[in-house]
Amino acid sequence: MTSGAGLRVGAAVVDVTPALGIEMAGYGARQGVSTGIHDPIQVRTVVLDDGATQLVLAVCDLVGVGPDLVTRARELVEQECGIPPANVMVAATHTHSGPAGLRVQDGVDARDNIGVTARKICGSVQLARSRLERADLKLATVEVSTISQNRRHPDGPIETTAKVLLAAPPGGGPVVATLVSYACHATVLEYDNMEYSADFPGAMARSVERSLGGVAVYLQGAAGNINPVWMRHDFDEVDRIGGILGAAAARAAHELRPLGERQWCVNLNWSEETPKEPAPGTVLHGVSLGATQSFVDLPRRAFADQEAIGRELEEVRSELAGLGEGDIGRRHRLTARRNQLSMEWVISSRLAAKAPRPSHRAEVQALRLSDECAIVTLPGEFFVETGREIERAVGLPHLLVAGYANDYISYVPTAEAFPEAGYEVGCAQFEPEAAGLFTEAAVKAVQSLYG
């Protein structure tokens, strides 16, 4: 039995590059506005249809997707395509070289840009639906461990494998879509880059499409504490790192094609054709699409007042300045504390200008693809440990964790990370139990689709 008798898949790529001369997102140190387009900002969309249910995976080359953009895009898709909001995932690759103003945290009045981008997301869904064709789903994992490192500690955990989900017609024919799930910040380019770019996820997608055809989609994972490893911050490095991931994914996808079929070799000695087993992988059986949403009520962090944060920050800076060369461990601890306090000062100043809200409601979405495989979303920057814990607790053979999806609530570190301080902890707007609340909600959401 091949995957999902009657499953159809369509895919599309739509350019969503905004005008030049607006602010770019991702770096507080960046000065000025966008001055050029190195490579386009795009939405890459896959639509799956099993005859009863349609699912949408729309991934944008943005640092994050705010609730205004997600809500408007889902409204348009429901109005024009009849697909309910719970079945529509809108996610970001987390490139730091895209436009600002498409999430509320940017503080940029870009309502027109939000509306235009939402319309283009809907257009990508319409285009992908017009291309629906019969397809099987096949999945493999491939080792990719050389392009990233834990950015809180060099020996900390990273994503060591990429998951590759291939949609291709049974019996041959051009590939429809290749979904590549991996976790790594899209920050090869630094704050001094003023040209729009999808960073390495865009280079990965272009590499896969050159090799396989069809549409390639980068599904960003729980990358909150994972950074790329680079030689320089330039576009050659973007292509190199994207090329490493793309080459690994393309090879895995090519080797998935014979699964569920057969491959042969002519044996001249025996005058017959002998079979050859394909590379390891999985044909997804029991394809039956489903979707659900759940919501997590998050307790907001209680920050110290700005004056107290400022005083401690100056004390830490002074102590750092007085350290000698030898005490590396203390320097690391103080630097992590300085980075935390610096961000707490920024966050507390923003919160002081707003009406106090004791909690925030955030979405977790689960999408069922088959008996063996599902996607679950997280609305911000979660640590790789959280992604792993969700995978372990769900217990499915294959679970794709999509971070930066359906909202952007900044960093959600693990509870264990808070005593260690650091930049991500300083950015966190919710209490340390938030990651655990999301893990529980994600596991329940996925398991509810298999009850």
C-alpha positions in Angstrom: 0.0 0.0 0.0 1.4 3.4 -0.9 0.8 6.5 1.1 -2.7 8.0 1.2 -4.8 6.7 -1.7 -6.2 9.9 -3.1 -3.8 12.3 -1.5 -3.1 15.3 -3.6 -0.3 17.9 -3.0 0.3 21.3 -4.6 3.0 23.9 -4.0 3.9 27.5 -5.0 6.4 30.2 -4.4 5.2 33.9 -4.3 7.5 36.9 -4.0 6.6 39.1 -1.0 9.5 41.4 -1.1 8.4 44.9 0.1 9.6 48.2 -1.1 13.1 49.4 -0.3 13.7 52.2 2.2 11.9 50.6 5.1 13.5 49.2 8.3 14.8 45.7 8.5 14.2 43.2 11.3 16.5 41.1 13.4 19.3 43.2 14.8 19.0 46.0 17.4 22.4 47.3 16.3 21.3 47.7 12.7 21.1 51.4 11.6 19.2 52.8 8.6 16.8 51.2 6.1 16.9 48.6 3.4 19.0 49.6 0.4 18.8 46.6 -2.0 17.6 43.2 -2.7 20.2 40.4 -2.8 17.6 37.6 -3.1 13.8 37.9 -2.9 11.7 37.6 0.3 9.2 34.8 -0.5 6.4 32.8 0.9 6.7 29.1 0.0 3.5 27.2 0.4 2.4 23.6 0.3 -1.3 22.5 0.3 -2.3 18.9 1.1 -5.7 17.5 0.2 -6.9 14.0 1.2 -10.4 14.5 -0.3 -11.9 15.4 3.1 -9.4 17.9 4.6 -7.0 20.4 3.3 -3.9 21.6 5.2 -1.8 24.7 4.4 1.9 25.1 5.2 2.9 28.7 4.4 6.5 29.6 5.3 7.7 33.2 4.9 11.2 34.6 4.7 10.6 36.8 7.7 12.2 37.1 11.2 8.8 36.3 12.7 5.1 36.4 11.9 2.9 38.5 14.2 -0.7 37.8 15.1 -2.0 40.6 12.8 -0.4 39.0 9.7 -1.4 35.5 10.7 -5.0 36.4 11.5 -5.5 38.4 8.3 -3.9 35.7 6.1 -6.1 33.0 7.7 -9.2 35.1 7.2 -8.4 35.5 3.5 -7.7 31.8 3.0 -10.9 30.9 4.7 -12.9 33.4 2.7 -11.4 32.6 -0.7 -10.4 28.9 -0.3 -12.8 27.6 2.3 -10.0 26.3 4.5 -10.6 26.9 8.2 -7.9 28.8 10.2 -7.0 25.8 12.4 -5.8 24.1 9.2 -3.5 26.9 8.1 0.0 27.3 9.4 1.8 30.5 8.8 5.5 30.4 9.8 8.8 32.2 9.4 12.3 31.0 8.4 13.6 33.6 10.9 15.9 35.3 8.5 17.4 38.5 10.0 17.6 40.2 6.7 13.9 40.7 6.0 11.6 43.6 6.5 10.4 44.9 9.9 6.8 45.7 10.7 5.3 42.2 10.1 5.1 41.4 13.8 4.0 43.6 16.7 7.3 43.6 18.5 9.0 45.6 15.7 7.1 48.8 16.7 6.9 49.7 13.0 3.6 51.0 11.6 3.4 48.8 8.5 -0.3 48.0 8.3 -0.3 48.4 4.6 2.6 46.0 4.3 0.8 43.5 6.6 -2.3 43.6 4.4 -0.3 43.2 1.2 1.7 40.3 2.6 -1.4 38.6 3.9 -3.0 38.9 0.4 0.1 37.4 -1.2 0.1 34.5 1.3 -3.5 33.8 0.3 -2.5 34.1 -3.3 0.2 31.5 -2.8 -2.4 29.1 -1.3 -4.7 29.7 -4.3 -1.8 29.0 -6.7 -0.8 25.8 -4.8 -4.4 24.5 -4.8 -4.6 25.1 -8.6 -1.6 22.7 -8.9 -2.9 19.8 -6.8 -1.8 16.5 -8.1 -1.6 12.9 -6.8 1.4 12.4 -4.6 3.0 10.0 -2.1 4.7 11.3 1.0 8.1 9.8 2.0 10.3 10.8 4.8 14.0 10.4 5.7 16.5 11.8 8.2 20.0 12.9 7.2 22.9 13.9 9.3 23.7 17.6 9.3 26.0 18.5 12.2 28.7 20.8 10.9 26.9 24.0 10.2 25.5 24.9 13.6 26.6 25.2 17.3 24.9 25.8 20.6 25.2 29.6 21.1 25.0 29.4 24.9 27.7 26.8 25.4 29.9 25.2 22.7 29.3 21.7 24.1 25.5 22.2 24.4 23.0 20.2 22.3 22.3 21.1 18.6 20.1 19.7 15.9 22.2 16.9 14.3 19.8 15.7 11.7 17.5 17.3 9.1 14.1 15.7 8.4 13.2 15.6 4.7 9.6 15.1 3.7 9.2 14.5 -0.1 5.9 14.8 -2.0 6.2 13.2 -5.4 3.8 11.4 -7.9 3.6 7.6 -7.6 5.2 5.9 -10.6 7.5 8.8 -11.4 7.2 12.3 -12.5 8.5 15.7 -11.3 8.8 16.3 -7.6 5.9 18.4 -6.2 7.5 19.6 -2.9 10.4 19.0 -0.5 10.0 20.1 3.1 13.3 20.3 5.0 13.0 20.6 8.8 16.0 21.8 10.7 16.8 24.1 13.6 19.4 26.9 13.3 19.2 30.7 13.4 19.2 32.3 10.0 22.0 34.7 11.0 24.9 34.1 8.6 24.4 37.8 7.6 25.0 40.4 10.3 23.6 43.7 11.3 25.7 45.6 8.7 23.9 43.9 5.8 21.2 46.3 4.4 20.0 44.1 1.5 17.0 41.9 1.7 17.9 38.2 1.8 16.4 34.9 2.9 19.8 34.0 4.4 20.8 30.3 4.3 17.2 28.9 4.3 16.7 30.6 0.9 20.0 29.3 -0.4 19.0 25.8 0.8 15.7 26.0 -1.0 17.3 27.2 -4.2 19.9 24.4 -4.0 17.2 21.7 -3.5 15.0 23.1 -6.3 18.0 23.1 -8.7 18.6 19.4 -7.9 15.0 18.1 -7.6 12.7 20.6 -9.2 9.4 21.4 -7.5 9.1 23.7 -4.5 11.5 23.4 -1.5 10.4 24.7 1.9 12.6 25.3 5.0 10.7 24.5 8.2 12.5 26.3 11.0 12.6 24.3 14.2 13.4 25.0 17.9 16.4 27.2 17.1 16.3 29.6 20.0 19.8 28.5 21.3 21.3 27.4 18.0 23.5 29.6 15.7 25.1 28.9 12.3 28.8 28.3 12.1 30.5 30.7 9.6 33.8 31.8 8.2 32.6 35.3 7.2 29.3 37.2 7.3 28.8 37.4 3.5 26.6 36.0 0.7 29.2 33.5 -0.3 28.9 32.0 3.2 25.1 32.1 2.9 25.4 29.9 -0.2 28.0 27.6 1.3 26.0 26.9 4.4 22.7 26.7 2.5 24.4 24.4 0.0 25.6 22.0 2.7 22.1 21.6 4.1 20.6 21.6 0.6 23.0 19.0 -0.8 22.2 16.7 2.2 18.5 17.2 1.8 18.6 16.7 -2.0 20.5 13.5 -1.7 18.0 12.1 0.9 15.1 13.1 -1.3 16.6 11.5 -4.4 17.2 8.3 -2.5 13.6 8.4 -1.2 12.1 8.1 -4.7 12.5 4.3 -5.0 10.7 3.6 -1.7 7.4 2.0 -2.3 8.5 1.0 -5.8 11.4 -1.1 -6.9 14.9 -0.4 -8.3 16.9 -2.8 -10.4 20.3 -3.6 -11.8 20.9 -5.6 -15.0 23.0 -8.6 -14.1 24.8 -9.7 -17.3 26.2 -12.8 -15.7 22.7 -14.2 -15.0 20.9 -12.5 -17.9 18.3 -11.0 -15.5 17.4 -7.9 -13.6 18.3 -8.1 -9.9 16.7 -5.8 -7.2 18.6 -3.4 -5.1 17.2 -2.2 -1.8 16.8 1.6 -1.6 18.4 3.8 1.1 16.6 3.9 4.5 13.5 6.0 4.7 9.7 5.7 5.3 6.7 5.7 3.0 4.0 7.4 5.1 1.1 5.0 5.3 -2.4 5.7 6.5 -2.4 9.3 5.2 -5.3 11.0 6.8 -5.1 14.7 7.3 -6.3 16.5 10.5 -5.7 19.7 12.4 -6.3 21.1 15.9 -5.4 24.2 17.9 -4.9 24.6 21.6 -4.0 27.7 23.6 -1.6 28.3 26.5 -2.1 31.0 29.1 1.3 32.2 29.9 2.2 34.1 33.2 4.2 37.2 32.4 7.6 37.7 34.1 7.9 40.1 36.9 10.8 42.4 36.0 12.7 44.5 38.5 12.2 48.2 38.0 14.4 49.9 35.4 16.5 51.8 38.0 17.4 48.5 39.8 18.2 46.8 36.5 20.4 49.7 35.5 22.3 49.8 38.7 23.1 46.1 38.6 24.1 46.4 35.0 26.6 49.1 35.7 28.0 47.0 38.6 28.5 44.0 36.3 30.1 46.1 33.6 32.5 47.6 36.1 33.4 44.2 37.5 34.0 42.9 33.9 36.2 45.8 33.1 38.4 45.0 36.2 38.9 41.3 35.4 42.3 40.1 34.5 43.0 37.7 31.6 43.0 34.5 33.7 39.5 34.1 35.1 37.7 32.9 32.0 34.9 31.2 33.8 34.1 34.3 35.8 34.2 36.4 32.7 31.8 34.1 31.0 29.4 34.2 33.9 29.5 38.0 34.2 29.1 38.4 30.4 26.0 36.2 30.4 24.6 38.3 33.3 25.4 41.5 31.5 23.7 40.3 28.4 20.6 39.3 30.4 20.4 42.6 32.2 20.9 44.6 29.0 17.9 42.9 27.4 15.8 43.1 30.6 16.4 46.8 30.7 15.1 47.1 27.1 12.1 44.8 27.6 11.1 46.4 30.9 11.2 49.8 29.3 8.8 48.6 26.5 6.5 47.0 29.0 6.4 50.1 31.2 4.9 52.0 28.2 2.0 49.6 28.0 -1.0 48.7 30.1 0.0 45.8 32.4 -1.3 42.4 31.3 -0.8 39.5 33.8 -0.9 36.8 31.1 -0.8 36.1 27.4 -2.7 33.5 25.4 -0.5 31.7 22.8 -1.4 29.1 20.2 -0.1 25.6 19.6 -1.2 24.0 16.4 -1.0 20.3 15.5 -1.3 18.9 11.9 -1.7 15.2 11.3 -0.2 13.9 8.0 -0.4 10.2 8.5 -0.5 7.4 11.1 3.3 8.0 11.6 3.9 11.7 11.1 2.6 15.0 12.3 3.7 18.7 12.6 3.4 20.7 15.8 4.0 24.5 16.0 5.5 26.7 18.6 5.0 30.5 18.4 8.5 31.8 19.0 12.1 31.0 19.9 12.3 27.8 21.8 15.4 25.9 22.8 16.4 22.7 20.9 15.9 20.8 24.2 12.2 21.7 24.2 11.8 20.4 20.7 13.5 17.2 21.6 11.3 16.7 24.7 8.1 17.2 22.7 9.3 14.7 20.1 10.1 12.2 22.9 6.9 12.7 24.8 4.6 12.5 21.7 6.0 9.1 20.8 5.3 9.2 17.0 7.9 7.8 14.7 8.1 11.1 13.0 7.3 14.6 14.4 8.3 17.9 12.8 8.5 20.7 15.3 7.9 24.1 13.6 9.1 27.1 15.6 8.3 30.8 14.7 4.8 29.7 13.7 1.5 31.5 14.0 2.8 34.2 16.3 6.0 35.6 17.7 6.4 35.8 21.5 10.2 36.1 21.6 12.3 33.6 23.6 11.0 30.8 25.7 14.0 29.3 27.4 13.9 26.1 29.3 13.4 26.5 33.1 17.0 25.2 33.6 18.4 28.1 31.5 17.2 30.9 33.8 19.8 30.5 36.5 22.5 30.5 33.8 21.4 34.0 32.6 22.3 35.1 29.1 20.7 37.1 26.2 17.8 34.7 25.7 16.8 34.8 29.3 16.9 38.6 29.3 14.5 38.6 26.3 12.1 36.1 27.9 8.7 37.8 28.7 7.2 34.8 30.6 8.0 32.9 33.7 10.4 29.9 33.6 7.6 27.4 33.5 6.4 28.6 30.1 8.5 26.0 28.1 7.0 23.2 30.2 3.5 24.5 29.6 4.1 24.6 25.9 5.5 21.0 26.0 2.4 19.7 27.7 0.1 21.5 25.3 2.0 20.4 22.2 2.0 16.8 23.3 -1.7 16.8 24.1 -2.6 18.6 20.8 -0.7 16.0 18.7 -2.0 13.0 20.7 -5.6 14.3 20.3 -5.3 13.7 16.6 -4.5 10.1 17.2 -7.1 9.3 19.9 
